Amino acid sequence: MVEDGDRNGIWQNHLVQWGMEFPSILHLILALSALHLAYKNPESRDKYIRQADNHFTFGVRTVTSVLSQLNAENCQKIYMAAVLVCFIYFGRGPRPGEYLIFSDAGAAEWQVLMRGVRTIVSSYHAKVFSGILEPKAEEMEPFLSDAMRIELHEHTIHVEALQRLIDQEITDESTRTMYRHAINNLLEIMREVYENRSIGDPGVGLMHLLIGWLYRLPWELVGLLEHKEPRALVILAYWAVMLKYMDSVWFMKGWAEHVLLGISACLQQEYRPWIEWPLRRVWQEN
């Protein structure tokens, strides 16, 4: 969702300047800052959480009020406000019954945020990703260290086995194609994640890859996840493994375990063996 490395100084310079023109951004920056202080100072956590909630409430309310006035002039600012809202959601920490893409009650709160981002990007994609938000071409050749090549191979073997299971179990061609596209996209993202880890990329540099996979999921597959369809949940488990590689980012700690435990709790007994590797992989990293 945001470019890793902040090569254009978006977070350090431009976002703060935009906050002076667009109060929503300023309040959302303060909300995220308060959550960081809560993380760094657990003895004062309650105080900082209250401050974060107050700024977040105001920031979200004002973003929502201007969505109806989305245009080419303000779309970048509204997009970055939506990105901040997503970060704050993570920074607030895992919540019982909410697992990003699904919840105990069906649709997840996170999905409301993602729909907002989709609306902005689909309406003004070229304008949003222009200027300082224009993606930069990769400056380094893709590289896999020996250790990461072994990890990627192991991860890939399990995902490809899952693909064969789905091909065997699902007879409807359009549904099978939908699953195949999601898995192929997951395999592509996996390779990029392990390449980034090979060059020592910090966890925050994986954010756009991992959230990008969620963002591109078709609504039909999101609906299956919300209804706890077991094969969809297993695919999500193999994605959730990679959340663990973002543990160096303060607001991502605990999310891999939380999502996997939510998947495990909802999964039918016959499909439990299919998530043994994701569970084992995440807990051996602890």
C-alpha beads as a LAMMPS data file, in Angstrom:
LAMMPS data file: protein, C-alpha beads

286 atoms
285 bonds

1 atom types
1 bond types

-500.0 500.0 xlo xhi
-500.0 500.0 ylo yhi
-500.0 500.0 zlo zhi

Masses

1 110.0

Atoms # bond

1 1 1 0.000 0.000 0.000
2 1 1 2.976 2.275 0.492
3 1 1 6.387 2.080 -1.035
4 1 1 9.061 0.621 1.186
5 1 1 12.122 2.688 2.034
6 1 1 10.303 6.049 1.921
7 1 1 12.658 7.158 -0.847
8 1 1 10.563 10.232 -1.594
9 1 1 10.335 11.309 2.032
10 1 1 6.583 10.741 2.013
11 1 1 6.317 9.810 5.676
12 1 1 8.909 12.178 7.069
13 1 1 8.068 15.263 5.047
14 1 1 5.104 15.278 2.692
15 1 1 2.588 13.567 4.958
16 1 1 3.136 16.083 7.748
17 1 1 2.779 18.971 5.278
18 1 1 -0.436 17.454 3.955
19 1 1 -1.648 17.222 7.534
20 1 1 -1.536 21.005 7.788
21 1 1 -3.874 21.231 4.779
22 1 1 -5.972 18.148 5.540
23 1 1 -6.694 17.851 9.296
24 1 1 -7.726 14.195 9.017
25 1 1 -4.126 13.228 8.251
26 1 1 -2.798 15.232 11.207
27 1 1 -5.181 13.525 13.640
28 1 1 -4.397 10.094 12.206
29 1 1 -0.644 10.744 12.550
30 1 1 -1.243 11.694 16.189
31 1 1 -3.358 8.566 16.709
32 1 1 -0.594 6.318 15.330
33 1 1 2.001 8.199 17.407
34 1 1 -0.080 7.689 20.566
35 1 1 -0.313 3.965 19.840
36 1 1 3.465 3.832 19.445
37 1 1 3.862 5.558 22.807
38 1 1 1.445 3.026 24.326
39 1 1 3.631 0.246 22.938
40 1 1 6.846 1.833 24.243
41 1 1 5.400 2.772 27.647
42 1 1 3.130 -0.067 28.807
43 1 1 2.755 1.493 32.261
44 1 1 0.930 4.450 30.616
45 1 1 -0.820 2.380 27.944
46 1 1 -4.392 3.257 28.942
47 1 1 -3.712 6.994 28.780
48 1 1 -2.139 6.805 25.330
49 1 1 -4.835 4.461 24.006
50 1 1 -7.501 6.999 25.015
51 1 1 -5.612 9.747 23.199
52 1 1 -5.207 7.505 20.136
53 1 1 -8.914 6.678 20.108
54 1 1 -9.881 10.355 20.341
55 1 1 -7.648 11.374 17.434
56 1 1 -8.679 8.319 15.429
57 1 1 -12.397 9.052 15.866
58 1 1 -11.988 12.612 14.619
59 1 1 -9.685 11.584 11.774
60 1 1 -11.978 8.858 10.473
61 1 1 -15.072 11.042 10.773
62 1 1 -13.530 13.794 8.672
63 1 1 -12.161 11.339 6.070
64 1 1 -15.617 9.792 5.743
65 1 1 -17.212 13.206 5.305
66 1 1 -14.963 14.097 2.339
67 1 1 -15.196 10.747 0.532
68 1 1 -18.284 12.041 -1.246
69 1 1 -16.125 14.917 -2.532
70 1 1 -13.318 12.671 -3.835
71 1 1 -11.611 14.301 -6.819
72 1 1 -8.280 14.503 -8.632
73 1 1 -7.060 17.241 -6.286
74 1 1 -7.626 15.493 -2.960
75 1 1 -7.420 11.777 -3.904
76 1 1 -3.753 11.398 -2.842
77 1 1 -4.423 12.921 0.572
78 1 1 -7.533 10.788 1.109
79 1 1 -5.611 7.698 -0.009
80 1 1 -2.804 8.348 2.484
81 1 1 -5.391 8.969 5.201
82 1 1 -6.860 5.549 4.384
83 1 1 -3.379 3.987 4.605
84 1 1 -2.908 5.575 8.048
85 1 1 -6.276 4.188 9.147
86 1 1 -5.072 0.704 8.162
87 1 1 -1.825 1.131 10.101
88 1 1 -3.744 2.323 13.145
89 1 1 -5.971 -0.734 12.902
90 1 1 -2.850 -2.909 13.164
91 1 1 -1.354 -0.704 15.873
92 1 1 -4.454 -1.087 18.057
93 1 1 -3.507 -4.762 18.217
94 1 1 -5.337 -8.010 17.502
95 1 1 -8.894 -8.091 18.837
96 1 1 -10.834 -11.199 19.860
97 1 1 -13.038 -12.452 17.048
98 1 1 -11.536 -10.153 14.360
99 1 1 -9.068 -11.729 11.920
100 1 1 -8.490 -9.064 9.250
101 1 1 -10.407 -10.646 6.395
102 1 1 -13.067 -12.487 8.402
103 1 1 -14.513 -12.436 11.902
104 1 1 -16.553 -14.578 14.240
105 1 1 -19.590 -12.603 13.060
106 1 1 -18.837 -12.868 9.318
107 1 1 -17.550 -9.683 7.686
108 1 1 -14.514 -8.103 9.350
109 1 1 -14.019 -4.468 10.350
110 1 1 -10.803 -4.486 8.307
111 1 1 -12.806 -5.169 5.144
112 1 1 -14.662 -1.882 5.557
113 1 1 -11.294 -0.105 5.475
114 1 1 -10.133 -2.067 2.431
115 1 1 -13.319 -1.249 0.538
116 1 1 -12.658 2.434 1.174
117 1 1 -9.130 2.140 -0.216
118 1 1 -10.427 0.256 -3.264
119 1 1 -12.973 2.979 -3.960
120 1 1 -10.283 5.657 -3.945
121 1 1 -7.774 3.707 -6.043
122 1 1 -10.272 2.419 -8.617
123 1 1 -11.638 5.930 -9.177
124 1 1 -8.310 7.794 -9.473
125 1 1 -5.583 5.155 -9.847
126 1 1 -3.355 7.122 -12.230
127 1 1 -3.616 10.301 -10.155
128 1 1 -3.095 8.589 -6.788
129 1 1 0.094 6.846 -7.938
130 1 1 1.713 9.858 -9.552
131 1 1 4.253 12.416 -8.362
132 1 1 5.701 11.517 -4.975
133 1 1 3.488 8.406 -4.763
134 1 1 4.614 7.052 -8.129
135 1 1 6.147 3.568 -7.646
136 1 1 9.856 3.435 -8.416
137 1 1 11.484 0.765 -10.546
138 1 1 13.483 -1.788 -8.605
139 1 1 17.137 -0.778 -8.407
140 1 1 18.516 -4.236 -7.528
141 1 1 18.358 -7.537 -9.365
142 1 1 16.176 -10.154 -7.628
143 1 1 18.309 -12.238 -5.290
144 1 1 17.644 -15.296 -3.140
145 1 1 20.143 -16.320 -0.474
146 1 1 20.679 -20.036 0.068
147 1 1 18.739 -19.937 3.340
148 1 1 15.806 -18.066 1.802
149 1 1 15.787 -20.370 -1.243
150 1 1 15.322 -23.343 1.116
151 1 1 12.524 -21.578 3.039
152 1 1 10.766 -20.526 -0.166
153 1 1 10.997 -24.066 -1.563
154 1 1 9.402 -25.515 1.568
155 1 1 6.639 -22.896 1.555
156 1 1 6.014 -23.453 -2.178
157 1 1 5.747 -27.243 -1.859
158 1 1 2.912 -26.891 0.662
159 1 1 1.044 -24.273 -1.368
160 1 1 1.300 -26.338 -4.563
161 1 1 -0.040 -29.375 -2.669
162 1 1 -2.976 -27.224 -1.578
163 1 1 -3.585 -26.269 -5.222
164 1 1 -3.789 -29.957 -6.165
165 1 1 -6.263 -30.572 -3.337
166 1 1 -8.499 -27.744 -4.551
167 1 1 -8.320 -28.983 -8.158
168 1 1 -9.482 -32.402 -6.964
169 1 1 -12.283 -31.194 -4.690
170 1 1 -13.837 -28.345 -6.672
171 1 1 -15.710 -29.256 -9.840
172 1 1 -17.032 -25.800 -10.781
173 1 1 -14.572 -24.383 -13.308
174 1 1 -15.065 -20.690 -12.470
175 1 1 -14.574 -21.329 -8.734
176 1 1 -11.507 -23.454 -9.398
177 1 1 -10.078 -20.720 -11.639
178 1 1 -10.700 -18.122 -8.920
179 1 1 -8.778 -20.215 -6.379
180 1 1 -5.991 -20.879 -8.884
181 1 1 -5.526 -17.143 -9.548
182 1 1 -5.386 -16.398 -5.801
183 1 1 -2.808 -19.153 -5.264
184 1 1 -0.697 -18.093 -8.254
185 1 1 -0.686 -14.530 -6.937
186 1 1 0.275 -15.858 -3.508
187 1 1 3.217 -17.770 -5.028
188 1 1 4.406 -14.575 -6.747
189 1 1 4.170 -12.593 -3.526
190 1 1 5.999 -15.330 -1.629
191 1 1 8.964 -15.116 -3.977
192 1 1 9.154 -11.327 -3.588
193 1 1 8.923 -11.619 0.202
194 1 1 11.796 -14.113 0.386
195 1 1 13.861 -12.021 -2.047
196 1 1 13.358 -8.976 0.179
197 1 1 14.337 -10.995 3.236
198 1 1 17.477 -12.146 1.377
199 1 1 18.779 -8.572 1.226
200 1 1 17.880 -7.877 4.852
201 1 1 14.854 -5.726 4.017
202 1 1 13.184 -4.568 7.244
203 1 1 9.736 -5.935 7.977
204 1 1 7.962 -2.727 6.998
205 1 1 9.216 -3.259 3.446
206 1 1 6.953 -6.307 3.172
207 1 1 3.772 -4.388 3.957
208 1 1 2.855 -3.434 0.387
209 1 1 3.379 -7.034 -0.766
210 1 1 1.308 -8.728 1.929
211 1 1 -1.522 -6.217 2.056
212 1 1 -1.448 -6.045 -1.746
213 1 1 -2.376 -9.738 -1.892
214 1 1 -5.387 -9.141 0.372
215 1 1 -6.334 -6.077 -1.649
216 1 1 -6.421 -8.054 -4.908
217 1 1 -8.608 -10.883 -3.606
218 1 1 -11.847 -11.022 -5.613
219 1 1 -14.996 -10.212 -3.662
220 1 1 -16.268 -13.754 -4.216
221 1 1 -13.254 -15.203 -2.391
222 1 1 -13.592 -12.616 0.386
223 1 1 -17.204 -13.751 0.764
224 1 1 -16.078 -17.375 1.066
225 1 1 -13.615 -16.369 3.785
226 1 1 -16.352 -14.516 5.648
227 1 1 -18.448 -17.705 5.493
228 1 1 -15.449 -19.762 6.776
229 1 1 -15.107 -21.868 3.623
230 1 1 -12.303 -24.285 4.634
231 1 1 -10.180 -24.185 1.453
232 1 1 -10.256 -20.376 1.442
233 1 1 -9.172 -20.374 5.100
234 1 1 -6.261 -22.728 4.351
235 1 1 -5.035 -20.436 1.547
236 1 1 -5.180 -17.531 4.000
237 1 1 -3.119 -19.548 6.493
238 1 1 -0.261 -19.862 4.003
239 1 1 -0.388 -16.093 3.494
240 1 1 -0.518 -15.423 7.253
241 1 1 2.825 -17.210 7.746
242 1 1 4.510 -14.198 6.162
243 1 1 3.006 -11.775 8.676
244 1 1 5.515 -13.275 11.100
245 1 1 8.348 -11.831 9.011
246 1 1 7.063 -8.364 9.912
247 1 1 7.530 -8.827 13.655
248 1 1 10.305 -6.219 13.631
249 1 1 7.572 -3.626 13.012
250 1 1 6.014 -2.690 16.346
251 1 1 2.425 -2.561 15.100
252 1 1 2.600 -6.020 13.439
253 1 1 3.642 -8.046 16.490
254 1 1 1.265 -10.873 17.292
255 1 1 -0.815 -10.636 14.123
256 1 1 0.499 -13.843 12.492
257 1 1 -0.358 -15.916 15.561
258 1 1 -3.726 -14.199 15.970
259 1 1 -4.879 -14.792 12.380
260 1 1 -3.685 -18.412 12.366
261 1 1 -5.427 -19.177 15.663
262 1 1 -8.621 -17.667 14.251
263 1 1 -8.327 -19.849 11.149
264 1 1 -7.652 -22.934 13.271
265 1 1 -10.692 -22.269 15.475
266 1 1 -12.999 -22.014 12.437
267 1 1 -11.570 -24.867 10.373
268 1 1 -13.374 -28.186 10.034
269 1 1 -11.517 -31.132 11.527
270 1 1 -10.775 -32.797 8.187
271 1 1 -8.865 -29.720 7.001
272 1 1 -6.802 -29.217 10.172
273 1 1 -3.811 -31.221 8.833
274 1 1 -3.499 -28.665 6.011
275 1 1 -2.551 -25.877 8.406
276 1 1 -0.103 -27.876 10.527
277 1 1 2.859 -26.454 8.593
278 1 1 1.779 -22.769 8.851
279 1 1 1.188 -23.188 12.599
280 1 1 4.498 -24.952 13.121
281 1 1 6.373 -22.421 10.988
282 1 1 5.034 -19.404 12.876
283 1 1 5.597 -20.847 16.339
284 1 1 9.150 -21.986 15.581
285 1 1 9.939 -18.326 14.801
286 1 1 8.992 -17.321 18.367

Bonds

1 1 1 2
2 1 2 3
3 1 3 4
4 1 4 5
5 1 5 6
6 1 6 7
7 1 7 8
8 1 8 9
9 1 9 10
10 1 10 11
11 1 11 12
12 1 12 13
13 1 13 14
14 1 14 15
15 1 15 16
16 1 16 17
17 1 17 18
18 1 18 19
19 1 19 20
20 1 20 21
21 1 21 22
22 1 22 23
23 1 23 24
24 1 24 25
25 1 25 26
26 1 26 27
27 1 27 28
28 1 28 29
29 1 29 30
30 1 30 31
31 1 31 32
32 1 32 33
33 1 33 34
34 1 34 35
35 1 35 36
36 1 36 37
37 1 37 38
38 1 38 39
39 1 39 40
40 1 40 41
41 1 41 42
42 1 42 43
43 1 43 44
44 1 44 45
45 1 45 46
46 1 46 47
47 1 47 48
48 1 48 49
49 1 49 50
50 1 50 51
51 1 51 52
52 1 52 53
53 1 53 54
54 1 54 55
55 1 55 56
56 1 56 57
57 1 57 58
58 1 58 59
59 1 59 60
60 1 60 61
61 1 61 62
62 1 62 63
63 1 63 64
64 1 64 65
65 1 65 66
66 1 66 67
67 1 67 68
68 1 68 69
69 1 69 70
70 1 70 71
71 1 71 72
72 1 72 73
73 1 73 74
74 1 74 75
75 1 75 76
76 1 76 77
77 1 77 78
78 1 78 79
79 1 79 80
80 1 80 81
81 1 81 82
82 1 82 83
83 1 83 84
84 1 84 85
85 1 85 86
86 1 86 87
87 1 87 88
88 1 88 89
89 1 89 90
90 1 90 91
91 1 91 92
92 1 92 93
93 1 93 94
94 1 94 95
95 1 95 96
96 1 96 97
97 1 97 98
98 1 98 99
99 1 99 100
100 1 100 101
101 1 101 102
102 1 102 103
103 1 103 104
104 1 104 105
105 1 105 106
106 1 106 107
107 1 107 108
108 1 108 109
109 1 109 110
110 1 110 111
111 1 111 112
112 1 112 113
113 1 113 114
114 1 114 115
115 1 115 116
116 1 116 117
117 1 117 118
118 1 118 119
119 1 119 120
120 1 120 121
121 1 121 122
122 1 122 123
123 1 123 124
124 1 124 125
125 1 125 126
126 1 126 127
127 1 127 128
128 1 128 129
129 1 129 130
130 1 130 131
131 1 131 132
132 1 132 133
133 1 133 134
134 1 134 135
135 1 135 136
136 1 136 137
137 1 137 138
138 1 138 139
139 1 139 140
140 1 140 141
141 1 141 142
142 1 142 143
143 1 143 144
144 1 144 145
145 1 145 146
146 1 146 147
147 1 147 148
148 1 148 149
149 1 149 150
150 1 150 151
151 1 151 152
152 1 152 153
153 1 153 154
154 1 154 155
155 1 155 156
156 1 156 157
157 1 157 158
158 1 158 159
159 1 159 160
160 1 160 161
161 1 161 162
162 1 162 163
163 1 163 164
164 1 164 165
165 1 165 166
166 1 166 167
167 1 167 168
168 1 168 169
169 1 169 170
170 1 170 171
171 1 171 172
172 1 172 173
173 1 173 174
174 1 174 175
175 1 175 176
176 1 176 177
177 1 177 178
178 1 178 179
179 1 179 180
180 1 180 181
181 1 181 182
182 1 182 183
183 1 183 184
184 1 184 185
185 1 185 186
186 1 186 187
187 1 187 188
188 1 188 189
189 1 189 190
190 1 190 191
191 1 191 192
192 1 192 193
193 1 193 194
194 1 194 195
195 1 195 196
196 1 196 197
197 1 197 198
198 1 198 199
199 1 199 200
200 1 200 201
201 1 201 202
202 1 202 203
203 1 203 204
204 1 204 205
205 1 205 206
206 1 206 207
207 1 207 208
208 1 208 209
209 1 209 210
210 1 210 211
211 1 211 212
212 1 212 213
213 1 213 214
214 1 214 215
215 1 215 216
216 1 216 217
217 1 217 218
218 1 218 219
219 1 219 220
220 1 220 221
221 1 221 222
222 1 222 223
223 1 223 224
224 1 224 225
225 1 225 226
226 1 226 227
227 1 227 228
228 1 228 229
229 1 229 230
230 1 230 231
231 1 231 232
232 1 232 233
233 1 233 234
234 1 234 235
235 1 235 236
236 1 236 237
237 1 237 238
238 1 238 239
239 1 239 240
240 1 240 241
241 1 241 242
242 1 242 243
243 1 243 244
244 1 244 245
245 1 245 246
246 1 246 247
247 1 247 248
248 1 248 249
249 1 249 250
250 1 250 251
251 1 251 252
252 1 252 253
253 1 253 254
254 1 254 255
255 1 255 256
256 1 256 257
257 1 257 258
258 1 258 259
259 1 259 260
260 1 260 261
261 1 261 262
262 1 262 263
263 1 263 264
264 1 264 265
265 1 265 266
266 1 266 267
267 1 267 268
268 1 268 269
269 1 269 270
270 1 270 271
271 1 271 272
272 1 272 273
273 1 273 274
274 1 274 275
275 1 275 276
276 1 276 277
277 1 277 278
278 1 278 279
279 1 279 280
280 1 280 281
281 1 281 282
282 1 282 283
283 1 283 284
284 1 284 285
285 1 285 286
